[in-house]
Amino acid sequence: MRSDVLRNSPEELRRGITDRRIALPRVWGALSLRSVLPFGMLISVAAVLQLFGHRAPIAASSAWWLWFVSITNVACILFLSRAARSEGLRLRDIYYFNPTTWRADVRWFLIGLAGIAVVGLLPGILLSGLLWSDPNYPNALLLQPLPVAAVLPLFVIMPTTQALAELPIYWGYVAPRLRAGGMNRWLVVAIVGGVLSLQHVFFSFQLDPRYIVWLALRFLPFALWTGVLVDRRPTVLPYLMAVHFLMDASLPVLTYLVSTGVLVF
């Protein structure tokens, strides 16, 4: 693996912590960014709706969560770009992009893809069956109708920004810097993976305890699995980003179908 890829390895990043180019408080702040920003937007919109007398302001605000996440994604990409420059890196270093290692990366990716096929969606389906008699119940809370004109831009904006922001900020930025600061690799995977899963509560929050549990846990196996993969083979991250794009591309489509009345949960 070439030195330009290793520039974002924990071993190389330790120099940045020693000379204070990398501030650990900023790293911990980045870990919370994807929870704080969308939740702040959701609560702010809900407060405005309540002022106008809406009977269920939080539920109505939650319907716009794909936009909240997309805006958060843009903020995360800008953060990663600025953080990379301040640390003497390029954004591609944080993405672990290296076309010269593709043969070995593809082998790791195929292993990862087999795991994702199991842990990507199945846990959420099983969990919904345990929490509700109707396993489609949480989908009705998650995917609410919006004006069609508000959904159409999301077909491109949401999955593209999600792929460039979510896994990179957790596994390309936060995780290697926590390890560079001396944290055990498995503790890093557990903490970062736990936050990656928990963030979904703040994306589409509603006042329903079982729904909160479902949001918090449904992607935990996926989060931990991607963390293990990137820890063992950092340059597999761009391939995981591509899979993430394909997975999240379905969300605007489903929202469109719900908004047009074609799909009813």
C-alpha positions in Angstrom: 0.0 0.0 0.0 1.4 3.4 -1.0 2.5 6.1 1.5 -0.3 8.5 0.3 -2.9 6.0 1.6 -1.0 5.5 4.9 -1.1 9.3 5.5 -4.6 8.7 7.1 -3.5 5.7 9.1 -3.5 5.9 12.9 0.3 5.4 12.8 0.9 8.5 10.6 -1.8 10.5 12.4 -0.1 10.2 15.7 2.3 12.9 14.5 -0.6 15.2 14.0 -1.8 14.7 17.5 1.7 15.2 18.9 2.2 18.5 17.1 -1.5 19.5 17.8 -2.5 19.7 14.2 -5.2 17.2 15.1 -7.4 18.3 18.1 -9.1 15.4 19.7 -12.1 17.6 20.9 -12.7 18.3 17.2 -12.7 14.6 16.5 -15.3 13.9 19.3 -17.3 16.8 17.9 -17.3 15.2 14.5 -18.6 12.0 16.0 -21.7 13.9 17.3 -22.1 16.1 14.2 -24.5 13.7 12.4 -26.8 13.4 15.4 -26.8 17.0 16.5 -27.4 18.8 13.2 -30.4 16.8 11.9 -32.1 16.7 15.3 -31.6 20.4 15.7 -33.3 21.0 12.3 -36.1 18.6 13.1 -36.8 20.3 16.5 -36.6 23.8 15.0 -39.1 23.0 12.2 -41.4 21.3 14.8 -41.2 24.4 17.0 -42.3 26.6 14.0 -45.2 24.1 13.2 -46.3 24.2 16.9 -46.4 28.0 16.7 -48.8 27.7 13.8 -51.0 25.3 15.8 -50.1 22.0 14.2 -51.5 19.1 16.3 -48.5 16.8 15.8 -45.5 19.1 15.0 -42.7 16.5 15.7 -44.3 13.9 13.5 -44.9 16.5 10.7 -41.3 17.7 11.0 -40.0 14.2 10.9 -41.5 13.7 7.5 -38.8 16.0 6.1 -35.9 13.9 7.5 -34.3 13.1 4.1 -33.8 16.8 3.6 -32.4 17.2 7.1 -29.9 14.4 6.5 -28.9 15.8 3.0 -28.1 19.2 4.5 -26.2 17.5 7.3 -24.3 15.5 4.6 -23.2 18.7 2.9 -22.0 20.1 6.2 -20.0 16.9 6.9 -18.4 17.0 3.4 -17.3 20.6 4.0 -16.0 19.7 7.5 -14.0 16.8 6.1 -12.5 18.9 3.3 -11.5 21.7 5.8 -10.2 19.2 8.4 -8.1 17.4 5.8 -6.5 20.7 4.7 -5.8 21.7 8.2 -4.0 18.4 8.8 -2.0 18.5 5.6 -4.1 15.8 3.9 -6.4 15.6 0.9 -10.0 14.6 1.0 -9.1 11.5 -1.0 -6.9 10.5 1.8 -9.8 10.4 4.2 -11.8 8.4 1.6 -8.8 6.0 1.4 -9.0 6.3 -2.4 -6.2 4.3 -4.0 -6.9 2.8 -7.5 -3.5 0.9 -7.4 -4.8 -1.6 -4.7 -8.0 -2.5 -6.4 -7.3 -6.2 -6.9 -7.0 -6.9 -3.1 -9.7 -4.3 -2.3 -12.2 -6.2 -4.5 -11.6 -9.4 -2.6 -12.2 -7.7 0.7 -15.2 -5.9 -0.8 -16.8 -9.2 -1.8 -16.3 -10.5 1.7 -17.9 -7.3 3.0 -20.7 -7.5 0.6 -21.6 -11.0 1.7 -21.8 -9.7 5.3 -23.8 -6.6 4.3 -26.4 -8.8 2.5 -27.1 -10.3 5.9 -26.7 -7.4 8.3 -27.9 -4.6 6.1 -31.7 -5.0 6.2 -32.5 -8.3 7.9 -31.9 -7.0 11.5 -34.4 -4.2 11.0 -37.0 -6.6 9.7 -36.5 -9.0 12.6 -36.6 -6.2 15.1 -39.8 -4.7 13.8 -41.4 -8.2 14.1 -40.4 -8.3 17.7 -41.6 -4.8 18.6 -44.9 -4.7 16.7 -47.5 -7.2 15.5 -47.3 -5.5 12.1 -43.7 -5.4 10.8 -44.6 -2.6 8.4 -45.6 -0.2 11.3 -42.3 1.6 11.6 -42.1 2.1 7.9 -45.2 4.2 8.0 -43.5 6.4 10.6 -40.3 6.6 8.7 -41.7 7.2 5.2 -44.3 9.9 5.2 -45.8 11.8 2.2 -44.2 15.0 1.1 -45.0 17.4 -1.8 -43.7 15.7 -4.9 -41.7 18.7 -5.9 -39.8 18.4 -2.6 -39.0 14.7 -3.2 -37.7 14.8 -6.8 -34.3 16.6 -6.0 -33.7 14.0 -3.3 -33.3 11.3 -6.0 -29.8 12.7 -6.6 -28.9 14.8 -3.6 -29.7 12.3 -0.8 -27.8 9.2 -1.9 -24.9 11.1 -3.4 -24.2 13.2 -0.3 -24.9 10.3 2.0 -22.3 8.1 0.2 -19.7 10.9 0.4 -20.4 11.8 4.1 -21.6 9.1 6.4 -19.1 6.3 6.3 -16.2 8.6 5.6 -16.8 10.8 8.6 -17.1 7.8 11.0 -14.5 5.4 9.6 -12.3 7.7 7.5 -12.0 10.6 9.9 -13.1 9.8 13.5 -12.0 6.2 13.9 -8.4 6.4 12.8 -7.9 9.6 14.9 -9.3 8.0 18.0 -6.9 5.1 17.5 -4.1 7.5 16.9 -5.0 9.0 20.3 -4.3 5.7 21.9 -7.8 4.1 22.0 -8.0 0.3 21.5 -9.1 -0.6 18.0 -12.1 -2.7 19.1 -13.3 -0.1 21.5 -13.1 2.4 18.6 -15.2 0.1 16.4 -17.8 -0.3 19.3 -18.0 3.4 20.1 -18.1 4.7 16.5 -20.3 1.9 15.3 -22.7 2.5 18.2 -23.0 6.2 17.4 -23.4 5.4 13.6 -26.3 3.3 14.5 -27.8 5.6 17.2 -27.7 8.6 14.9 -30.8 7.2 13.1 -32.9 8.1 16.1 -32.1 11.8 15.5 -32.7 11.6 11.7 -36.4 10.9 11.9 -37.2 11.2 15.6 -40.8 10.7 16.8 -42.4 10.4 20.2 -42.7 6.6 20.1 -40.5 4.6 22.4 -40.5 1.4 20.3 -39.8 3.4 17.2 -36.8 5.0 18.9 -35.5 1.5 19.9 -36.0 0.3 16.3 -34.2 3.3 14.9 -31.3 3.0 17.3 -30.6 -0.7 16.8 -31.7 -1.7 13.3 -28.4 -0.7 11.7 -26.1 -1.7 14.6 -24.8 -4.9 13.0 -24.2 -3.0 9.7 -22.4 -0.3 11.5 -20.1 -2.7 13.4 -19.5 -4.8 10.3 -18.4 -1.8 8.2 -16.1 -0.7 11.0 -14.4 -4.0 11.1 -14.0 -4.0 7.4 -12.4 -0.6 7.2 -10.2 -1.3 10.2 -8.8 -4.4 8.5 -8.7 -2.9 5.0 -9.0 0.9 4.9 -8.9 1.1 1.1 -12.2 -0.9 0.9 -14.0 2.3 2.1 -14.7 3.7 -1.4 -16.4 0.4 -2.4 -18.5 0.5 0.7 -19.4 4.1 -0.1 -20.7 2.9 -3.5 -22.8 0.2 -1.8 -24.1 2.8 0.6 -25.2 5.0 -2.4 -27.2 2.1 -3.8 -28.8 1.2 -0.5 -29.9 4.8 0.2 -31.0 5.5 -3.4 -34.2 3.5 -2.6 -35.3 6.0 0.2 -36.3 8.9 -2.1 -38.0 6.4 -4.5 -40.0 4.9 -1.6 -40.9 8.4 -0.3 -42.0 9.4 -3.8 -44.2 6.3 -4.0 -45.7 7.1 -0.6 -46.2 10.7 -1.6 -48.0 9.8 -4.8 -50.2 7.2 -3.1 -48.7 4.3 -5.0 -47.3 2.7 -1.8 -49.3 2.5 1.4 -48.0 0.9 4.6 
